Amino acid sequence: MGPRYSSIGAAQALVRQGAKSIVVSSPAPIADYANGGPLLVAKAAGINGISDAENLPITDPNSIILKLVQQAGPGGGIILDYTPESAAPLMKAAEAQGVVGKVLWGSSTPIANEFTASQVGSVWNGKNLFINSEFSLLDTGKPDENLYAAITKKYAPSIPIQSFGQMGFLVGKFVTTALLNARQPVTMKSYNNAVRALKNIKTDILCKPWYFGNALPYHIPNNTDITVTYKDGKVIQKENCFDIQAVDPALRQTRKWEKQLKLNTG
């Protein structure tokens, strides 16, 4: 899905919570692209939208947070579109400055993990933090989620359970299934054909089925997400699956194709 669509989902959650503005902050190299989506969500909602770009690594999180809170204004919303190593210092700075409760906070998928949740204080507990998550909760107890957790515990116990891990698990599941079904001997052609032929591969990690093939000139199959938040070092669900707002022409066209071809309707 990437930072643009995930940040759009975060912006939608903030708008549903009554945010009076949207300020979205991303690393400088991707800011124009990533921030553009949330700004369109703000425009559609009739509220002010502001784009912020920061150079990495983050060296002065306190000044960045104070700037963002000032830009958002009382009751505004701030989206932190950063990976955990950059987002956590910014969140801790918000705690230190006593501004967590002054605005609503959103985030793209990367901080939907228990490691980051355990690094910040209880002031973030399920109140005004809304993280877009491309995948299911990390502790659903369902088959694929349990298998992902078990594999991680056995082979990479130092890596926290997280959305990026769920993504890697699904890649492994789809690739392995294709390899087992590929015509022998396995070649690039037979493997690619097996990937395109994948059907009815069930998983409890996605909101809706993922698709790939020859029917569409481009693919945005993962366009339905959930919203999560933190509680006592855990990631908990805040909102059920919802469609990422089609503020981009490509996503509007994708939804038309999905309807015509009856794709992504599980």
ChimeraX attribute file (.defattr): number of C-alpha atoms within 10 A of each C-alpha:
attribute: neighborCount
match mode: 1-to-1
recipient: residues
	/A:1	14
	/A:2	12
	/A:3	21
	/A:4	21
	/A:5	30
	/A:6	27
	/A:7	33
	/A:8	29
	/A:9	33
	/A:10	35
	/A:11	35
	/A:12	26
	/A:13	27
	/A:14	27
	/A:15	20
	/A:16	10
	/A:17	14
	/A:18	14
	/A:19	24
	/A:20	21
	/A:21	28
	/A:22	32
	/A:23	27
	/A:24	31
	/A:25	23
	/A:26	27
	/A:27	21
	/A:28	14
	/A:29	12
	/A:30	14
	/A:31	19
	/A:32	15
	/A:33	12
	/A:34	25
	/A:35	27
	/A:36	20
	/A:37	24
	/A:38	28
	/A:39	24
	/A:40	18
	/A:41	24
	/A:42	23
	/A:43	15
	/A:44	11
	/A:45	17
	/A:46	11
	/A:47	15
	/A:48	18
	/A:49	24
	/A:50	18
	/A:51	19
	/A:52	19
	/A:53	16
	/A:54	15
	/A:55	10
	/A:56	12
	/A:57	9
	/A:58	15
	/A:59	13
	/A:60	11
	/A:61	18
	/A:62	18
	/A:63	13
	/A:64	18
	/A:65	22
	/A:66	15
	/A:67	12
	/A:68	23
	/A:69	22
	/A:70	14
	/A:71	20
	/A:72	24
	/A:73	16
	/A:74	15
	/A:75	17
	/A:76	25
	/A:77	31
	/A:78	29
	/A:79	28
	/A:80	25
	/A:81	29
	/A:82	20
	/A:83	17
	/A:84	18
	/A:85	13
	/A:86	18
	/A:87	20
	/A:88	21
	/A:89	19
	/A:90	22
	/A:91	23
	/A:92	18
	/A:93	21
	/A:94	21
	/A:95	19
	/A:96	11
	/A:97	13
	/A:98	11
	/A:99	14
	/A:100	21
	/A:101	16
	/A:102	17
	/A:103	22
	/A:104	27
	/A:105	28
	/A:106	29
	/A:107	33
	/A:108	29
	/A:109	31
	/A:110	23
	/A:111	28
	/A:112	31
	/A:113	26
	/A:114	20
	/A:115	18
	/A:116	22
	/A:117	22
	/A:118	16
	/A:119	14
	/A:120	19
	/A:121	15
	/A:122	15
	/A:123	16
	/A:124	21
	/A:125	18
	/A:126	17
	/A:127	16
	/A:128	20
	/A:129	27
	/A:130	30
	/A:131	33
	/A:132	29
	/A:133	27
	/A:134	29
	/A:135	24
	/A:136	22
	/A:137	24
	/A:138	24
	/A:139	13
	/A:140	13
	/A:141	12
	/A:142	14
	/A:143	12
	/A:144	18
	/A:145	20
	/A:146	14
	/A:147	13
	/A:148	20
	/A:149	22
	/A:150	13
	/A:151	12
	/A:152	17
	/A:153	14
	/A:154	9
	/A:155	9
	/A:156	12
	/A:157	12
	/A:158	9
	/A:159	11
	/A:160	16
	/A:161	21
	/A:162	21
	/A:163	22
	/A:164	17
	/A:165	17
	/A:166	22
	/A:167	16
	/A:168	11
	/A:169	20
	/A:170	17
	/A:171	12
	/A:172	12
	/A:173	15
	/A:174	13
	/A:175	17
	/A:176	13
	/A:177	15
	/A:178	20
	/A:179	17
	/A:180	12
	/A:181	17
	/A:182	20
	/A:183	14
	/A:184	10
	/A:185	8
	/A:186	14
	/A:187	12
	/A:188	10
	/A:189	11
	/A:190	17
	/A:191	20
	/A:192	15
	/A:193	16
	/A:194	20
	/A:195	20
	/A:196	14
	/A:197	13
	/A:198	16
	/A:199	11
	/A:200	8
	/A:201	10
	/A:202	10
	/A:203	16
	/A:204	16
	/A:205	23
	/A:206	20
	/A:207	22
	/A:208	19
	/A:209	18
	/A:210	20
	/A:211	16
	/A:212	16
	/A:213	13
	/A:214	8
	/A:215	9
	/A:216	12
	/A:217	7
	/A:218	11
	/A:219	15
	/A:220	16
	/A:221	18
	/A:222	20
	/A:223	23
	/A:224	23
	/A:225	26
	/A:226	26
	/A:227	29
	/A:228	28
	/A:229	26
	/A:230	28
	/A:231	19
	/A:232	16
	/A:233	18
	/A:234	17
	/A:235	25
	/A:236	21
	/A:237	18
	/A:238	17
	/A:239	15
	/A:240	12
	/A:241	17
	/A:242	15
	/A:243	14
	/A:244	20
	/A:245	19
	/A:246	18
	/A:247	18
	/A:248	12
	/A:249	9
	/A:250	13
	/A:251	18
	/A:252	12
	/A:253	13
	/A:254	20
	/A:255	20
	/A:256	13
	/A:257	15
	/A:258	15
	/A:259	12
	/A:260	9
	/A:261	12
	/A:262	11
	/A:263	18
	/A:264	18
	/A:265	11
	/A:266	8
